[in-house]
Amino acid sequence: MSSPSVQVQPQASGGAKGVTSSQSGTTSPSFDIVRCSRCQRSLSIENESSRDAVRFGMNSYYCTRCASMVGFVR
């Protein structure tokens, strides 16, 4: 018994990156939502630099509270 194949089409817009306002044609700031690797708190980072998140590896972040607890200093 074979299952039918499913094709997924990518969405044209949406998500948290580069949301464009259709009324004025301007682009709001691009941001990503990441999670702290220790406490799992959701963090918002903008343009790879943020005061709320400390990056310690590829796609690995600490919130400032957990970064100070583990001794990670920027």
PQR file of N, CA, C, O and H, with PARSE charges and radii, in Angstrom:
ATOM      1  N   MET A   1       0.845  -1.172   0.000 -0.4000 1.5000
ATOM      2  CA  MET A   1       0.000   0.000   0.000 -0.0000 2.0000
ATOM      3  C   MET A   1       0.894   1.239   0.000  0.5500 1.7000
ATOM      4  O   MET A   1       1.738   1.393   0.883 -0.5500 1.4000
ATOM      5  N   SER A   2       0.720   2.090  -0.948 -0.4000 1.5000
ATOM      6  CA  SER A   2       1.538   3.294  -1.022 -0.0000 2.0000
ATOM      7  C   SER A   2       0.718   4.508  -0.616  0.5500 1.7000
ATOM      8  O   SER A   2      -0.472   4.604  -0.919 -0.5500 1.4000
ATOM      9  H   SER A   2       0.034   1.965  -1.665  0.4000 1.0000
ATOM     10  N   SER A   3       1.374   5.432   0.072 -0.4000 1.5000
ATOM     11  CA  SER A   3       0.684   6.645   0.490 -0.0000 2.0000
ATOM     12  C   SER A   3       0.821   7.707  -0.589  0.5500 1.7000
ATOM     13  O   SER A   3       1.822   7.724  -1.305 -0.5500 1.4000
ATOM     14  H   SER A   3       2.340   5.354   0.318  0.4000 1.0000
ATOM     15  N   PRO A   4      -0.150   8.585  -0.724 -0.5600 1.5000
ATOM     16  CA  PRO A   4      -0.076   9.628  -1.745  0.2800 2.0000
ATOM     17  C   PRO A   4       1.052  10.606  -1.415  0.5500 1.7000
ATOM     18  O   PRO A   4       1.345  10.853  -0.245 -0.5500 1.4000
ATOM     19  N   SER A   5       1.668  11.147  -2.431 -0.4000 1.5000
ATOM     20  CA  SER A   5       2.756  12.104  -2.204 -0.0000 2.0000
ATOM     21  C   SER A   5       2.158  13.474  -1.895  0.5500 1.7000
ATOM     22  O   SER A   5       1.109  13.855  -2.414 -0.5500 1.4000
ATOM     23  H   SER A   5       1.430  10.946  -3.381  0.4000 1.0000
ATOM     24  N   VAL A   6       2.854  14.186  -1.044 -0.4000 1.5000
ATOM     25  CA  VAL A   6       2.408  15.508  -0.621 -0.0000 2.0000
ATOM     26  C   VAL A   6       3.476  16.504  -1.013  0.5500 1.7000
ATOM     27  O   VAL A   6       4.655  16.296  -0.728 -0.5500 1.4000
ATOM     28  H   VAL A   6       3.707  13.877  -0.622  0.4000 1.0000
ATOM     29  N   GLN A   7       3.079  17.583  -1.663 -0.4000 1.5000
ATOM     30  CA  GLN A   7       4.014  18.636  -2.026 -0.0000 2.0000
ATOM     31  C   GLN A   7       3.689  19.876  -1.204  0.5500 1.7000
ATOM     32  O   GLN A   7       2.538  20.306  -1.126 -0.5500 1.4000
ATOM     33  H   GLN A   7       2.121  17.753  -1.894  0.4000 1.0000
ATOM     34  N   VAL A   8       4.722  20.439  -0.594 -0.4000 1.5000
ATOM     35  CA  VAL A   8       4.544  21.620   0.242 -0.0000 2.0000
ATOM     36  C   VAL A   8       5.065  22.821  -0.520  0.5500 1.7000
ATOM     37  O   VAL A   8       6.204  22.825  -0.987 -0.5500 1.4000
ATOM     38  H   VAL A   8       5.656  20.089  -0.657  0.4000 1.0000
ATOM     39  N   GLN A   9       4.231  23.838  -0.645 -0.4000 1.5000
ATOM     40  CA  GLN A   9       4.616  25.075  -1.318 -0.0000 2.0000
ATOM     41  C   GLN A   9       5.073  26.087  -0.287  0.5500 1.7000
ATOM     42  O   GLN A   9       4.383  26.283   0.713 -0.5500 1.4000
ATOM     43  H   GLN A   9       3.306  23.835  -0.266  0.4000 1.0000
ATOM     44  N   PRO A  10       6.228  26.748  -0.494 -0.5600 1.5000
ATOM     45  CA  PRO A  10       6.681  27.756   0.465  0.2800 2.0000
ATOM     46  C   PRO A  10       5.747  28.955   0.454  0.5500 1.7000
ATOM     47  O   PRO A  10       5.197  29.327  -0.583 -0.5500 1.4000
ATOM     48  N   GLN A  11       5.579  29.554   1.633 -0.4000 1.5000
ATOM     49  CA  GLN A  11       4.724  30.726   1.740 -0.0000 2.0000
ATOM     50  C   GLN A  11       5.464  31.946   1.225  0.5500 1.7000
ATOM     51  O   GLN A  11       6.675  32.072   1.410 -0.5500 1.4000
ATOM     52  H   GLN A  11       6.026  29.252   2.475  0.4000 1.0000
ATOM     53  N   ALA A  12       4.744  32.833   0.588 -0.4000 1.5000
ATOM     54  CA  ALA A  12       5.343  34.024  -0.002 -0.0000 2.0000
ATOM     55  C   ALA A  12       5.812  35.009   1.052  0.5500 1.7000
ATOM     56  O   ALA A  12       6.854  35.642   0.882 -0.5500 1.4000
ATOM     57  H   ALA A  12       3.760  32.731   0.439  0.4000 1.0000
ATOM     58  N   SER A  13       5.067  35.150   2.134 -0.4000 1.5000
ATOM     59  CA  SER A  13       5.466  36.088   3.179 -0.0000 2.0000
ATOM     60  C   SER A  13       4.956  35.590   4.508  0.5500 1.7000
ATOM     61  O   SER A  13       4.224  34.604   4.589 -0.5500 1.4000
ATOM     62  H   SER A  13       4.221  34.636   2.273  0.4000 1.0000
ATOM     63  N   GLY A  14       5.359  36.292   5.549 -0.4000 1.5000
ATOM     64  CA  GLY A  14       4.931  35.911   6.883 -0.0000 2.0000
ATOM     65  C   GLY A  14       6.123  35.560   7.729  0.5500 1.7000
ATOM     66  O   GLY A  14       7.266  35.698   7.295 -0.5500 1.4000
ATOM     67  H   GLY A  14       5.954  37.093   5.483  0.4000 1.0000
ATOM     68  N   GLY A  15       5.861  35.108   8.934 -0.4000 1.5000
ATOM     69  CA  GLY A  15       6.953  34.785   9.844 -0.0000 2.0000
ATOM     70  C   GLY A  15       7.471  36.043  10.505  0.5500 1.7000
ATOM     71  O   GLY A  15       6.863  37.108  10.398 -0.5500 1.4000
ATOM     72  H   GLY A  15       4.932  34.996   9.287  0.4000 1.0000
ATOM     73  N   ALA A  16       8.588  35.918  11.184 -0.4000 1.5000
ATOM     74  CA  ALA A  16       9.113  37.039  11.951 -0.0000 2.0000
ATOM     75  C   ALA A  16      10.157  37.838  11.193  0.5500 1.7000
ATOM     76  O   ALA A  16      10.555  38.907  11.656 -0.5500 1.4000
ATOM     77  H   ALA A  16       9.081  35.053  11.271  0.4000 1.0000
ATOM     78  N   LYS A  17      10.608  37.366  10.059 -0.4000 1.5000
ATOM     79  CA  LYS A  17      11.677  38.063   9.348 -0.0000 2.0000
ATOM     80  C   LYS A  17      11.122  38.966   8.265  0.5500 1.7000
ATOM     81  O   LYS A  17      10.290  38.533   7.468 -0.5500 1.4000
ATOM     82  H   LYS A  17      10.284  36.498   9.683  0.4000 1.0000
ATOM     83  N   GLY A  18      11.564  40.204   8.220 -0.4000 1.5000
ATOM     84  CA  GLY A  18      11.294  41.121   7.128 -0.0000 2.0000
ATOM     85  C   GLY A  18       9.828  41.308   6.794  0.5500 1.7000
ATOM     86  O   GLY A  18       9.443  41.197   5.630 -0.5500 1.4000
ATOM     87  H   GLY A  18      12.240  40.556   8.868  0.4000 1.0000
ATOM     88  N   VAL A  19       9.011  41.586   7.781 -0.4000 1.5000
ATOM     89  CA  VAL A  19       7.597  41.791   7.529 -0.0000 2.0000
ATOM     90  C   VAL A  19       7.437  43.134   6.836  0.5500 1.7000
ATOM     91  O   VAL A  19       7.942  44.149   7.315 -0.5500 1.4000
ATOM     92  H   VAL A  19       9.324  41.676   8.726  0.4000 1.0000
ATOM     93  N   THR A  20       6.738  43.139   5.713 -0.4000 1.5000
ATOM     94  CA  THR A  20       6.580  44.355   4.921 -0.0000 2.0000
ATOM     95  C   THR A  20       5.169  44.895   5.072  0.5500 1.7000
ATOM     96  O   THR A  20       4.193  44.151   4.975 -0.5500 1.4000
ATOM     97  H   THR A  20       6.329  42.314   5.324  0.4000 1.0000
ATOM     98  N   SER A  21       5.073  46.164   5.305 -0.4000 1.5000
ATOM     99  CA  SER A  21       3.778  46.821   5.395 -0.0000 2.0000
ATOM    100  C   SER A  21       3.300  47.127   3.989  0.5500 1.7000
ATOM    101  O   SER A  21       4.013  47.774   3.222 -0.5500 1.4000
ATOM    102  H   SER A  21       5.866  46.768   5.385  0.4000 1.0000
ATOM    103  N   SER A  22       2.114  46.676   3.641 -0.4000 1.5000
ATOM    104  CA  SER A  22       1.617  46.878   2.283 -0.0000 2.0000
ATOM    105  C   SER A  22       1.121  48.295   2.070  0.5500 1.7000
ATOM    106  O   SER A  22       1.038  48.750   0.929 -0.5500 1.4000
ATOM    107  H   SER A  22       1.535  46.150   4.264  0.4000 1.0000
ATOM    108  N   GLN A  23       0.786  49.010   3.145 -0.4000 1.5000
ATOM    109  CA  GLN A  23       0.261  50.358   2.996 -0.0000 2.0000
ATOM    110  C   GLN A  23       1.353  51.354   2.645  0.5500 1.7000
ATOM    111  O   GLN A  23       1.180  52.144   1.718 -0.5500 1.4000
ATOM    112  H   GLN A  23       0.854  48.641   4.072  0.4000 1.0000
ATOM    113  N   SER A  24       2.463  51.340   3.356 -0.4000 1.5000
ATOM    114  CA  SER A  24       3.493  52.349   3.129 -0.0000 2.0000
ATOM    115  C   SER A  24       4.667  51.821   2.319  0.5500 1.7000
ATOM    116  O   SER A  24       5.464  52.612   1.815 -0.5500 1.4000
ATOM    117  H   SER A  24       2.603  50.698   4.109  0.4000 1.0000
ATOM    118  N   GLY A  25       4.796  50.502   2.180 -0.4000 1.5000
ATOM    119  CA  GLY A  25       5.893  49.935   1.407 -0.0000 2.0000
ATOM    120  C   GLY A  25       7.202  49.882   2.166  0.5500 1.7000
ATOM    121  O   GLY A  25       8.239  49.570   1.581 -0.5500 1.4000
ATOM    122  H   GLY A  25       4.148  49.860   2.589  0.4000 1.0000
ATOM    123  N   THR A  26       7.176  50.181   3.468 -0.4000 1.5000
ATOM    124  CA  THR A  26       8.400  50.141   4.254 -0.0000 2.0000
ATOM    125  C   THR A  26       8.541  48.781   4.915  0.5500 1.7000
ATOM    126  O   THR A  26       7.562  48.055   5.087 -0.5500 1.4000
ATOM    127  H   THR A  26       6.333  50.434   3.943  0.4000 1.0000
ATOM    128  N   THR A  27       9.767  48.447   5.282 -0.4000 1.5000
ATOM    129  CA  THR A  27      10.044  47.178   5.934 -0.0000 2.0000
ATOM    130  C   THR A  27      10.354  47.424   7.397  0.5500 1.7000
ATOM    131  O   THR A  27      11.195  48.261   7.724 -0.5500 1.4000
ATOM    132  H   THR A  27      10.563  49.037   5.142  0.4000 1.0000
ATOM    133  N   SER A  28       9.686  46.708   8.271 -0.4000 1.5000
ATOM    134  CA  SER A  28       9.974  46.832   9.694 -0.0000 2.0000
ATOM    135  C   SER A  28      11.286  46.108   9.989  0.5500 1.7000
ATOM    136  O   SER A  28      11.736  45.301   9.176 -0.5500 1.4000
ATOM    137  H   SER A  28       9.003  46.029   8.005  0.4000 1.0000
ATOM    138  N   PRO A  29      11.898  46.378  11.118 -0.5600 1.5000
ATOM    139  CA  PRO A  29      13.171  45.722  11.437  0.2800 2.0000
ATOM    140  C   PRO A  29      13.041  44.204  11.440  0.5500 1.7000
ATOM    141  O   PRO A  29      12.017  43.654  11.847 -0.5500 1.4000
ATOM    142  N   SER A  30      14.079  43.548  10.987 -0.4000 1.5000
ATOM    143  CA  SER A  30      14.094  42.095  10.943 -0.0000 2.0000
ATOM    144  C   SER A  30      14.566  41.567  12.292  0.5500 1.7000
ATOM    145  O   SER A  30      15.555  42.057  12.837 -0.5500 1.4000
ATOM    146  H   SER A  30      14.911  43.995  10.656  0.4000 1.0000
ATOM    147  N   PHE A  31      13.871  40.577  12.830 -0.4000 1.5000
ATOM    148  CA  PHE A  31      14.257  40.014  14.112 -0.0000 2.0000
ATOM    149  C   PHE A  31      13.986  38.520  14.116  0.5500 1.7000
ATOM    150  O   PHE A  31      13.171  38.017  13.342 -0.5500 1.4000
ATOM    151  H   PHE A  31      13.068  40.180  12.387  0.4000 1.0000
ATOM    152  N   ASP A  32      14.682  37.821  14.999 -0.4000 1.5000
ATOM    153  CA  ASP A  32      14.519  36.380  15.178 -0.0000 2.0000
ATOM    154  C   ASP A  32      14.143  36.104  16.620  0.5500 1.7000
ATOM    155  O   ASP A  32      14.526  36.846  17.525 -0.5500 1.4000
ATOM    156  H   ASP A  32      15.344  38.230  15.628  0.4000 1.0000
ATOM    157  N   ILE A  33      13.397  35.040  16.827 -0.4000 1.5000
ATOM    158  CA  ILE A  33      13.056  34.586  18.166 -0.0000 2.0000
ATOM    159  C   ILE A  33      13.899  33.348  18.454  0.5500 1.7000
ATOM    160  O   ILE A  33      13.827  32.363  17.721 -0.5500 1.4000
ATOM    161  H   ILE A  33      13.086  34.438  16.092  0.4000 1.0000
ATOM    162  N   VAL A  34      14.692  33.396  19.512 -0.4000 1.5000
ATOM    163  CA  VAL A  34      15.536  32.267  19.909 -0.0000 2.0000
ATOM    164  C   VAL A  34      15.217  31.915  21.358  0.5500 1.7000
ATOM    165  O   VAL A  34      14.519  32.657  22.049 -0.5500 1.4000
ATOM    166  H   VAL A  34      14.751  34.197  20.108  0.4000 1.0000
ATOM    167  N   ARG A  35      15.734  30.781  21.805 -0.4000 1.5000
ATOM    168  CA  ARG A  35      15.527  30.352  23.189 -0.0000 2.0000
ATOM    169  C   ARG A  35      16.863  30.252  23.900  0.5500 1.7000
ATOM    170  O   ARG A  35      17.870  29.858  23.311 -0.5500 1.4000
ATOM    171  H   ARG A  35      16.301  30.179  21.244  0.4000 1.0000
ATOM    172  N   CYS A  36      16.856  30.613  25.172 -0.4000 1.5000
ATOM    173  CA  CYS A  36      18.035  30.450  26.009 -0.0000 2.0000
ATOM    174  C   CYS A  36      18.312  28.959  26.141  0.5500 1.7000
ATOM    175  O   CYS A  36      17.396  28.177  26.395 -0.5500 1.4000
ATOM    176  H   CYS A  36      16.038  30.933  25.650  0.4000 1.0000
ATOM    177  N   SER A  37      19.551  28.566  25.974 -0.4000 1.5000
ATOM    178  CA  SER A  37      19.915  27.151  26.033 -0.0000 2.0000
ATOM    179  C   SER A  37      19.817  26.578  27.443  0.5500 1.7000
ATOM    180  O   SER A  37      19.787  25.359  27.612 -0.5500 1.4000
ATOM    181  H   SER A  37      20.296  29.201  25.768  0.4000 1.0000
ATOM    182  N   ARG A  38      19.769  27.430  28.445 -0.4000 1.5000
ATOM    183  CA  ARG A  38      19.731  26.953  29.831 -0.0000 2.0000
ATOM    184  C   ARG A  38      18.324  26.984  30.415  0.5500 1.7000
ATOM    185  O   ARG A  38      17.851  25.964  30.918 -0.5500 1.4000
ATOM    186  H   ARG A  38      19.794  28.420  28.308  0.4000 1.0000
ATOM    187  N   CYS A  39      17.641  28.130  30.363 -0.4000 1.5000
ATOM    188  CA  CYS A  39      16.328  28.251  31.006 -0.0000 2.0000
ATOM    189  C   CYS A  39      15.163  28.196  30.020  0.5500 1.7000
ATOM    190  O   CYS A  39      14.005  28.187  30.439 -0.5500 1.4000
ATOM    191  H   CYS A  39      18.025  28.959  29.955  0.4000 1.0000
ATOM    192  N   GLN A  40      15.444  28.158  28.737 -0.4000 1.5000
ATOM    193  CA  GLN A  40      14.440  28.067  27.671 -0.0000 2.0000
ATOM    194  C   GLN A  40      13.557  29.300  27.564  0.5500 1.7000
ATOM    195  O   GLN A  40      12.459  29.216  27.014 -0.5500 1.4000
ATOM    196  H   GLN A  40      16.384  28.165  28.397  0.4000 1.0000
ATOM    197  N   ARG A  41      14.003  30.435  28.071 -0.4000 1.5000
ATOM    198  CA  ARG A  41      13.270  31.684  27.937 -0.0000 2.0000
ATOM    199  C   ARG A  41      13.347  32.156  26.492  0.5500 1.7000
ATOM    200  O   ARG A  41      14.409  32.080  25.874 -0.5500 1.4000
ATOM    201  H   ARG A  41      14.895  30.503  28.518  0.4000 1.0000
ATOM    202  N   SER A  42      12.242  32.640  25.949 -0.4000 1.5000
ATOM    203  CA  SER A  42      12.224  33.158  24.582 -0.0000 2.0000
ATOM    204  C   SER A  42      12.887  34.525  24.548  0.5500 1.7000
ATOM    205  O   SER A  42      12.609  35.385  25.384 -0.5500 1.4000
ATOM    206  H   SER A  42      11.380  32.702  26.451  0.4000 1.0000
ATOM    207  N   LEU A  43      13.769  34.715  23.569 -0.4000 1.5000
ATOM    208  CA  LEU A  43      14.502  35.965  23.414 -0.0000 2.0000
ATOM    209  C   LEU A  43      14.323  36.480  22.001  0.5500 1.7000
ATOM    210  O   LEU A  43      14.242  35.692  21.058 -0.5500 1.4000
ATOM    211  H   LEU A  43      13.995  34.016  22.890  0.4000 1.0000
ATOM    212  N   SER A  44      14.263  37.762  21.846 -0.4000 1.5000
ATOM    213  CA  SER A  44      14.169  38.382  20.534 -0.0000 2.0000
ATOM    214  C   SER A  44      15.518  39.004  20.212  0.5500 1.7000
ATOM    215  O   SER A  44      16.028  39.816  20.983 -0.5500 1.4000
ATOM    216  H   SER A  44      14.329  38.402  22.612  0.4000 1.0000
ATOM    217  N   ILE A  45      16.103  38.627  19.071 -0.4000 1.5000
ATOM    218  CA  ILE A  45      17.375  39.224  18.672 -0.0000 2.0000
ATOM    219  C   ILE A  45      17.168  39.943  17.348  0.5500 1.7000
ATOM    220  O   ILE A  45      16.375  39.517  16.507 -0.5500 1.4000
ATOM    221  H   ILE A  45      15.688  37.967  18.445  0.4000 1.0000
ATOM    222  N   GLU A  46      17.887  41.025  17.183 -0.4000 1.5000
ATOM    223  CA  GLU A  46      17.766  41.851  15.998 -0.0000 2.0000
ATOM    224  C   GLU A  46      19.150  42.079  15.405  0.5500 1.7000
ATOM    225  O   GLU A  46      20.048  42.572  16.088 -0.5500 1.4000
ATOM    226  H   GLU A  46      18.530  41.371  17.865  0.4000 1.0000
ATOM    227  N   ASN A  47      19.326  41.721  14.136 -0.4000 1.5000
ATOM    228  CA  ASN A  47      20.581  41.963  13.415 -0.0000 2.0000
ATOM    229  C   ASN A  47      21.796  41.352  14.093  0.5500 1.7000
ATOM    230  O   ASN A  47      22.847  41.990  14.158 -0.5500 1.4000
ATOM    231  H   ASN A  47      18.597  41.321  13.581  0.4000 1.0000
ATOM    232  N   GLU A  48      21.675  40.124  14.601 -0.4000 1.5000
ATOM    233  CA  GLU A  48      22.779  39.375  15.206 -0.0000 2.0000
ATOM    234  C   GLU A  48      23.389  40.036  16.429  0.5500 1.7000
ATOM    235  O   GLU A  48      24.406  39.556  16.928 -0.5500 1.4000
ATOM    236  H   GLU A  48      20.821  39.606  14.548  0.4000 1.0000
ATOM    237  N   SER A  49      22.808  41.120  16.933 -0.4000 1.5000
ATOM    238  CA  SER A  49      23.319  41.723  18.160 -0.0000 2.0000
ATOM    239  C   SER A  49      22.134  42.156  19.011  0.5500 1.7000
ATOM    240  O   SER A  49      21.195  42.786  18.526 -0.5500 1.4000
ATOM    241  H   SER A  49      21.981  41.510  16.528  0.4000 1.0000
ATOM    242  N   SER A  50      22.199  41.811  20.265 -0.4000 1.5000
ATOM    243  CA  SER A  50      21.110  42.147  21.168 -0.0000 2.0000
ATOM    244  C   SER A  50      21.641  42.223  22.583  0.5500 1.7000
ATOM    245  O   SER A  50      22.580  41.515  22.946 -0.5500 1.4000
ATOM    246  H   SER A  50      22.962  41.299  20.659  0.4000 1.0000
ATOM    247  N   ARG A  51      21.032  43.087  23.379 -0.4000 1.5000
ATOM    248  CA  ARG A  51      21.423  43.187  24.782 -0.0000 2.0000
ATOM    249  C   ARG A  51      20.800  42.073  25.608  0.5500 1.7000
ATOM    250  O   ARG A  51      21.285  41.772  26.699 -0.5500 1.4000
ATOM    251  H   ARG A  51      20.269  43.662  23.084  0.4000 1.0000
ATOM    252  N   ASP A  52      19.728  41.453  25.108 -0.4000 1.5000
ATOM    253  CA  ASP A  52      19.023  40.427  25.861 -0.0000 2.0000
ATOM    254  C   ASP A  52      19.608  39.034  25.676  0.5500 1.7000
ATOM    255  O   ASP A  52      19.392  38.165  26.521 -0.5500 1.4000
ATOM    256  H   ASP A  52      19.334  41.698  24.222  0.4000 1.0000
ATOM    257  N   ALA A  53      20.341  38.800  24.596 -0.4000 1.5000
ATOM    258  CA  ALA A  53      20.851  37.466  24.294 -0.0000 2.0000
ATOM    259  C   ALA A  53      22.360  37.501  24.119  0.5500 1.7000
ATOM    260  O   ALA A  53      22.904  38.431  23.524 -0.5500 1.4000
ATOM    261  H   ALA A  53      20.516  39.506  23.910  0.4000 1.0000
ATOM    262  N   VAL A  54      23.034  36.475  24.644 -0.4000 1.5000
ATOM    263  CA  VAL A  54      24.474  36.325  24.506 -0.0000 2.0000
ATOM    264  C   VAL A  54      24.719  35.077  23.670  0.5500 1.7000
ATOM    265  O   VAL A  54      24.359  33.970  24.072 -0.5500 1.4000
ATOM    266  H   VAL A  54      22.592  35.720  25.127  0.4000 1.0000
ATOM    267  N   ARG A  55      25.333  35.260  22.504 -0.4000 1.5000
ATOM    268  CA  ARG A  55      25.598  34.130  21.623 -0.0000 2.0000
ATOM    269  C   ARG A  55      26.896  33.458  22.040  0.5500 1.7000
ATOM    270  O   ARG A  55      27.923  34.121  22.188 -0.5500 1.4000
ATOM    271  H   ARG A  55      25.625  36.158  22.177  0.4000 1.0000
ATOM    272  N   PHE A  56      26.855  32.139  22.230 -0.4000 1.5000
ATOM    273  CA  PHE A  56      28.071  31.422  22.615 -0.0000 2.0000
ATOM    274  C   PHE A  56      28.425  30.313  21.642  0.5500 1.7000
ATOM    275  O   PHE A  56      29.379  29.574  21.883 -0.5500 1.4000
ATOM    276  H   PHE A  56      26.021  31.600  22.110  0.4000 1.0000
ATOM    277  N   GLY A  57      27.707  30.178  20.581 -0.4000 1.5000
ATOM    278  CA  GLY A  57      27.993  29.187  19.550 -0.0000 2.0000
ATOM    279  C   GLY A  57      27.037  29.368  18.394  0.5500 1.7000
ATOM    280  O   GLY A  57      26.195  30.267  18.400 -0.5500 1.4000
ATOM    281  H   GLY A  57      26.931  30.778  20.385  0.4000 1.0000
ATOM    282  N   MET A  58      27.173  28.509  17.405 -0.4000 1.5000
ATOM    283  CA  MET A  58      26.288  28.594  16.259 -0.0000 2.0000
ATOM    284  C   MET A  58      24.873  28.202  16.693  0.5500 1.7000
ATOM    285  O   MET A  58      24.640  27.075  17.130 -0.5500 1.4000
ATOM    286  H   MET A  58      27.857  27.780  17.400  0.4000 1.0000
ATOM    287  N   ASN A  59      23.930  29.148  16.569 -0.4000 1.5000
ATOM    288  CA  ASN A  59      22.536  28.964  16.972 -0.0000 2.0000
ATOM    289  C   ASN A  59      22.398  28.585  18.446  0.5500 1.7000
ATOM    290  O   ASN A  59      21.478  27.857  18.819 -0.5500 1.4000
ATOM    291  H   ASN A  59      24.119  30.064  16.214  0.4000 1.0000
ATOM    292  N   SER A  60      23.304  29.075  19.274 -0.4000 1.5000
ATOM    293  CA  SER A  60      23.264  28.812  20.708 -0.0000 2.0000
ATOM    294  C   SER A  60      23.325  30.137  21.454  0.5500 1.7000
ATOM    295  O   SER A  60      24.229  30.945  21.237 -0.5500 1.4000
ATOM    296  H   SER A  60      24.051  29.667  18.971  0.4000 1.0000
ATOM    297  N   TYR A  61      22.358  30.350  22.331 -0.4000 1.5000
ATOM    298  CA  TYR A  61      22.242  31.619  23.035 -0.0000 2.0000
ATOM    299  C   TYR A  61      21.948  31.386  24.502  0.5500 1.7000
ATOM    300  O   TYR A  61      21.327  30.393  24.879 -0.5500 1.4000
ATOM    301  H   TYR A  61      21.624  29.694  22.508  0.4000 1.0000
ATOM    302  N   TYR A  62      22.416  32.344  25.344 -0.4000 1.5000
ATOM    303  CA  TYR A  62      22.038  32.433  26.742 -0.0000 2.0000
ATOM    304  C   TYR A  62      21.320  33.763  26.923  0.5500 1.7000
ATOM    305  O   TYR A  62      21.649  34.742  26.254 -0.5500 1.4000
ATOM    306  H   TYR A  62      22.921  33.151  25.037  0.4000 1.0000
ATOM    307  N   CYS A  63      20.341  33.807  27.823 -0.4000 1.5000
ATOM    308  CA  CYS A  63      19.818  35.098  28.243 -0.0000 2.0000
ATOM    309  C   CYS A  63      20.898  35.727  29.128  0.5500 1.7000
ATOM    310  O   CYS A  63      21.800  35.027  29.587 -0.5500 1.4000
ATOM    311  H   CYS A  63      20.073  33.011  28.367  0.4000 1.0000
ATOM    312  N   THR A  64      20.818  37.008  29.366 -0.4000 1.5000
ATOM    313  CA  THR A  64      21.868  37.669  30.146 -0.0000 2.0000
ATOM    314  C   THR A  64      21.944  37.117  31.564  0.5500 1.7000
ATOM    315  O   THR A  64      23.027  37.061  32.148 -0.5500 1.4000
ATOM    316  H   THR A  64      20.086  37.576  28.993  0.4000 1.0000
ATOM    317  N   ARG A  65      20.813  36.711  32.120 -0.4000 1.5000
ATOM    318  CA  ARG A  65      20.796  36.143  33.470 -0.0000 2.0000
ATOM    319  C   ARG A  65      21.574  34.837  33.522  0.5500 1.7000
ATOM    320  O   ARG A  65      22.415  34.651  34.401 -0.5500 1.4000
ATOM    321  H   ARG A  65      19.934  36.756  31.646  0.4000 1.0000
ATOM    322  N   CYS A  66      21.299  33.922  32.582 -0.4000 1.5000
ATOM    323  CA  CYS A  66      21.997  32.632  32.570 -0.0000 2.0000
ATOM    324  C   CYS A  66      23.464  32.802  32.176  0.5500 1.7000
ATOM    325  O   CYS A  66      24.317  32.066  32.673 -0.5500 1.4000
ATOM    326  H   CYS A  66      20.616  34.073  31.868  0.4000 1.0000
ATOM    327  N   ALA A  67      23.772  33.737  31.311 -0.4000 1.5000
ATOM    328  CA  ALA A  67      25.160  33.979  30.920 -0.0000 2.0000
ATOM    329  C   ALA A  67      25.991  34.396  32.123  0.5500 1.7000
ATOM    330  O   ALA A  67      27.133  33.963  32.276 -0.5500 1.4000
ATOM    331  H   ALA A  67      23.080  34.335  30.907  0.4000 1.0000
ATOM    332  N   SER A  68      25.419  35.234  32.972 -0.4000 1.5000
ATOM    333  CA  SER A  68      26.178  35.630  34.164 -0.0000 2.0000
ATOM    334  C   SER A  68      26.273  34.482  35.168  0.5500 1.7000
ATOM    335  O   SER A  68      27.273  34.367  35.876 -0.5500 1.4000
ATOM    336  H   SER A  68      24.492  35.585  32.848  0.4000 1.0000
ATOM    337  N   MET A  69      25.251  33.633  35.240 -0.4000 1.5000
ATOM    338  CA  MET A  69      25.290  32.491  36.168 -0.0000 2.0000
ATOM    339  C   MET A  69      26.377  31.467  35.808  0.5500 1.7000
ATOM    340  O   MET A  69      27.015  30.898  36.694 -0.5500 1.4000
ATOM    341  H   MET A  69      24.438  33.725  34.665  0.4000 1.0000
ATOM    342  N   VAL A  70      26.581  31.240  34.514 -0.4000 1.5000
ATOM    343  CA  VAL A  70      27.585  30.259  34.100 -0.0000 2.0000
ATOM    344  C   VAL A  70      28.960  30.885  33.914  0.5500 1.7000
ATOM    345  O   VAL A  70      29.925  30.181  33.615 -0.5500 1.4000
ATOM    346  H   VAL A  70      26.062  31.702  33.795  0.4000 1.0000
ATOM    347  N   GLY A  71      29.060  32.201  34.088 -0.4000 1.5000
ATOM    348  CA  GLY A  71      30.347  32.866  33.999 -0.0000 2.0000
ATOM    349  C   GLY A  71      30.750  33.265  32.588  0.5500 1.7000
ATOM    350  O   GLY A  71      31.923  33.526  32.323 -0.5500 1.4000
ATOM    351  H   GLY A  71      28.276  32.773  34.331  0.4000 1.0000
ATOM    352  N   PHE A  72      29.791  33.313  31.693 -0.4000 1.5000
ATOM    353  CA  PHE A  72      30.076  33.727  30.320 -0.0000 2.0000
ATOM    354  C   PHE A  72      29.969  35.227  30.231  0.5500 1.7000
ATOM    355  O   PHE A  72      28.893  35.790  30.431 -0.5500 1.4000
ATOM    356  H   PHE A  72      28.837  33.101  31.908  0.4000 1.0000
ATOM    357  N   VAL A  73      31.077  35.883  29.932 -0.4000 1.5000
ATOM    358  CA  VAL A  73      31.113  37.338  29.866 -0.0000 2.0000
ATOM    359  C   VAL A  73      31.398  37.731  28.431  0.5500 1.7000
ATOM    360  O   VAL A  73      32.275  37.153  27.789 -0.5500 1.4000
ATOM    361  H   VAL A  73      31.952  35.426  29.770  0.4000 1.0000
ATOM    362  N   ARG A  74      30.670  38.704  27.924 -0.4000 1.5000
ATOM    363  CA  ARG A  74      30.893  39.179  26.554 -0.0000 2.0000
ATOM    364  C   ARG A  74      32.223  39.862  26.417  0.5500 1.7000
ATOM    365  O   ARG A  74      32.571  40.322  25.329 -0.5500 1.4000
ATOM    366  H   ARG A  74      29.958  39.175  28.444  0.4000 1.0000
TER
END
